Every structure is written in structure tokens, then in C-alpha cells.
């Protein structure tokens, strides 16, 4: 159990007063960590739908509204990811299946968001391929992290394009596009290219560090 706690993603917001208050509120209302984890998919799905539909409209106001909703959905997903762990650990509501509910909704949410962005880039057919490639490598970063854990190592949540970095970039991209919607699809394409390059580097870096640490363990 101690190792499971050590393998939590380091999140600074976990120490804030608002997060602690929100976690206590959810616990009093009978919300379960697993339910909160599943609810994060809903936020991601709303954001993904906005990305998918935004460029079907020629109205700048509609585009701005959809992009702001997408950014809010991404942040809602991240808040759920923060609070589910706090309710589980600090609230004493951990369950044997908690690891499944912690990981699987994240993979679904990442895939929805990246594919929503990719398929939404109507002026760039390559956006679909980029979206799928980003989703694949996003899953790979998590797989390699968990692989380190199965090898007996502490899981690495390092970047340069870990989940929090991907979501921050998507959020910033959506908000910038909301300011200059005429450049929105170019911004979206750039965001996907950066995410793809960053996740590839993250996969390589995490793998190298796992192999290094395993060799170091053999010598010690």
C-alpha cells in the first residue's frame, strides 16, 4: 500500500485549500473515487466534441464559445483526476479496483481529446493521422510508466510531454484559438505536432531511465 501511495502522480494542487475542501465536500456527499474517475470521461468527451465541431461553424462567436468550453472540459477532467485520488487516499476510500479506475478513464480521456482535435482539423487531412499518432504515444507513455512499476521501480511521471503537459498544451491552444479563431486550425495542428514529438521523446526517456535503474539494481 505504501508503494501505491508513492506511485501517485505528484500534483501541487493537492496541497491547496480549495482541493482539500472540494475532496471533503465530495466525500460528505457520498461520491466515490471510482465514480469521480469515470466522471472525468464525461468532461473529456464534452471537450472532444467541441474540438470536433468547432470548425464546422463559420461563426467566430460560436467558434470562441466551443473552444472555451473545450478548455473548461479539459480542466474539469484534470480536477476529477485530482479529486478522485484525494477522496481515495486522504478520505480513506481506497478500493481493490482503484488502480483500474485510476488508469483506464485516463487512457479513454486522452484518446477522446486527441482524436477530437485531430478529426476537427477540417483544413488539414493530416490532422486525423496526427490525432491517432498522438493518442498512440500518449498510451505508450502510460504503458512505459506502468512497466517500470511492474519491474519493481517507482513509476516515473516525468515529461517532457506527460499527461499534465499534454492537457496544459491543449488548454492553452484552445484559449489562444478562441482569441484568434481565424488561425485556430493552424494552432490545433501545431499543438498536435508538439504533443507527438514530446510524447515520443517522453517514451524514449522513460524507457532509458527504466533500463538504467534496472542495471543499477543489478550492480548494487
N, C-alpha and C positions, 0 to 999 in steps of 0.2 A: 504493500500500500504506500509506503514511504517513497518507493521509486516512482509510482504513478504520479505522486504529487510533484516530485522533482521534474517529471517529464511534462509538466504543464507549460504551455506557451507563455513566455514572460510578457506580461501586458501591464504597462504603467498605470493605466486607468483602473486597474483592480484595486489600487490603493486609495482611490479618490472617494470622497464622502458621498457623492451622488451615486456612485456604483454600489457602495455598501448599502445605502438607503434603498435603492431600487431592488437589490437582492433580498433584503429583509421584507420589503413590500410583497414581492412575488411569492416568497415563502409563506407569508401570512395568508395570502390569497389561495394557497394550495397548489400553486404552479410547480410542476416537477421539472428537474433539469432536462430530462429526455424530451418533455413537451416543448420546452423553450428551444432546444436544439432543432426540433422539427419545425418550429415556427420560423426559424431563420430562413428555411427554404422558401417560405411564402414571401418574405421581403425580397429575397434574391429573384424570385420569379416575377414579381412586380417590376423590379428594376430591369430585368432581362426583356420583359415585354415592352417596356418603354424604349429601350435601345432598339428593339426590333421594329417598332412602329414609327419612331420619331421622324425618319427621313421619308416616310410615305406622305407626310404633310408638307405643303409648300408655305404654310403659315408660320412665320417666325415666332409668334407668340405661343402657338401650340408646341412648336419645337422646344422653346425655352421651358415651358411647363413640364413637358415629358422628361427633359434632361435633368431638371431639378428634382423631379420625383424619382428618377433613376438614382441620382446621387443620394437622396434620402433613403431609398431602399437598400443601397449598399451599406450605409451606415447603420440602418436598422438590423441588417444581417449581422454586422460586427458586434453590435450591442447585445444581440442574442447570444453570440459566441462568447462574449464576456460574462454575461449573467448566468448562463447555464452552468459554467464551471464554478462560479461563486456560490450559487444555490446548492450545488452538489457538494463542494468541499467545505466552505465556510458554514453552510447550512446543515451539514451532516446528512445529506440526502443522496449519497453516492449509491449506485446500484451496480450489480454484476455486469449488466449490459451497457453501462455508461460509456465505455470506450467505443462501442459500435455507434451509439447515438452522437458521440462527440465527433467521430471521423466521417461517417457516411454522409450526413447532411452537408458537411463542408465540401465534400467532393461534388455533390449534386449542385450546390450553390455556385461553386466555381465554374462548373461546366455550363450551367444556365447563363450566367453573366457573360462569359467569354463568347459563347455561341450567339447569344443575343446581340452582342456588339458586332460580331463578325457577319452575321446574316443581315444586320441592319444597314451595313455599308453598301447601299444600292449602287453607288457610282463606282465601286471597286469590287469586281467579281473575286479578286484575290482575298478579299476580306473573309470569305467563308473558309478558305483554306487556312488563313491565319488564325481564325477563331478556333478551328479544330486543333491546330498545332499548339496553340496556347493552352487549350483545355487538356490536351495530352500531356504536355510537360508540367502543367500545374499538378496533375495527378501524380506524375513521376516524382516531383519534389516531395510530395507527402509519402509516397511509397519508399523513397530512399531514406527519409527521416525515420519511418517506422522500421525499416530494415536495420538501421543502426540500433534501434531498441531491441529487436529480436536477437541481435548479436551480443546483447548484454551491455551496450553502451547507453549513455544518456542521449536522448533524442536531441537532434540539432534543429533549431528553428531559424537558423541563420539565412540571410539573403545571398545575393542582392535582390532577389525577387520572391521572397516568401509571401505567404498569404496576405499579411498586413500591408506589404509593399504593393502587391497587385491591386488590392482594394483601394488603397490610397491613390494610386495612379488612375484607376478607373473613375474614382470620385472627382479628382481634380480635372481629368479630361472632360467629364460630363459638365462640370461647372464652367470650365473655360469655353466649351462648345455652346453653353447656354448664353454666354456673353456675346460670342461671335458665331451664331448658328450658320452663317454662310460658309464658314470654314470647318463646320462640325465633323463632316465625314473625313476630311484630311486629318483632323485631330484624332478621331477614332482609329484611323489606320495607323497613325504614328504610335498611339498608345499600345495597340496590339503588337506592333513590331518591337517596341521596347520590352513588353511583357515576354514575348517569345525569346528574345535574346537574353533577358535576365533570368528566365526560368531554366534555359539551357545551361547558363553559367552556374546557377544555383545547384542544378543536378550534378554537374561535374565537381563543383567544390565540395558538396556534401559527401559524394562518393569518395573523393580523395581523402577527406578527413576521416571517414569511417575506416578505410583501409589503413591509413596511418596509425590510428588509435589501436586497431586490432594488432598490427605488427608491434606497436609499442607494448601492448599487453603480453605478447609472446616473449619479448625480451626481458620483461620485468619479473 
